[in-house]
Amino acid sequence: MANHGAGLGLRRELVKTLADAPPPEVDFYEVAPENWIRLGGKIATDFRRAMEAKPLYCHGLSLSLGSPAPLDETFVKDVGSFLDTFNVPLYSEHLSYCSDDGHLYDLMPIPFTSEAVTYVAGRIRRVQDILQRRIAIENVSFYAMPAPEMDEAAFVSAVLSEADCDLLLDVNNIYVNSVNHRYDPYAFLKKMPAERVAYIHVAGHYVEDKDLIVDTHGADVIDPVWQLLDAAYAHVGVRPTLLERDFNIPPLTELMGEVATINALQDKHRKGEGQHAVRQAV
């Protein structure tokens, strides 16, 4: 798997366009596997054509790692088959839950407690055992903090360590949470273990009020989030980075402008890393 590159979410509205004319600016696509596992017809044909041009990453929505309900191992095996079929190099999920007796439409926060660390880490290890691969978990946006014993950064780091898994670093979620919960996003970023970051997400959001932001993936990325992505590359190095756009999807040419920003930031940091290596050699 390359340690750099810019990706785009493969939404249904874009599949035929991307299959017909894969944009050279995009290095990989990303999908939620549960949205495509049993899909047939013309859209499935277009999906397979798109996969001939670019690598595919997967970012799940339904694993529900923090759920009180038993882990759905049949679903995990279905995901594994999908990953194998399309030679997916990276599968990630949210550090949250979305189910108990049934599935919710929202990703709910897991309490920041030592008990929750042990519980969730055990479920992640079981998923990795079934899939026979490491997975990455994403730091999520949240709007309530139920009964915390530790802060968010300590909780995420503890889960990563106990589960021995990777991190999908979502810089927009860091920014959203920093506004909603009044913390320094750069201080949070520096607490994330750089060696575990496999992948990065960047996205837009909706400003409900001066101290309330909703993570929608339905708007352009704003300058403070781009600046945080810049700082993330300085902290962890250049990593594959996905532009998430799930709603209000503009023409592809507009999305390519944001993909170009990712590429420019990556080029900046790759050059910096190269210059540092030359100085060390001298």
Sequence and secondary structure as in RCSB ss.txt:
>XXXX:A:sequence
MANHGAGLGLRRELVKTLADAPPPEVDFYEVAPENWIRLGGKIATDFRRAMEAKPLYCHGLSLSLGSPAPLDETF
VKDVGSFLDTFNVPLYSEHLSYCSDDGHLYDLMPIPFTSEAVTYVAGRIRRVQDILQRRIAIENVSFYAMPAPEM
DEAAFVSAVLSEADCDLLLDVNNIYVNSVNHRYDPYAFLKKMPAERVAYIHVAGHYVEDKDLIVDTHGADVIDPV
WQLLDAAYAHVGVRPTLLERDFNIPPLTELMGEVATINALQDKHRKGEGQHAVRQAV
>XXXX:A:secstr
  S  EEEE  GGGHHHHHHS  TT  EEEE GGGTTT  HHHHHHHHHHHTTS EEEE SS  TT SS   HHH
HHHHHHHHHHTT S EEEESSEEESSSEEEEEE    SHHHHHHHHHHHHHHHHHHTS  EEE    S   S SS
 HHHHHHHHHHHHT EEEEEHHHHHHHHHHTT  HHHHHHHS GGGEEEEEEE  EEEETTEEE  S S   HHH
HHHHHHHHHHH    EEEE  SS   HHHHHHHHHHHHHHHHHHHHHHHHHHHHHH 
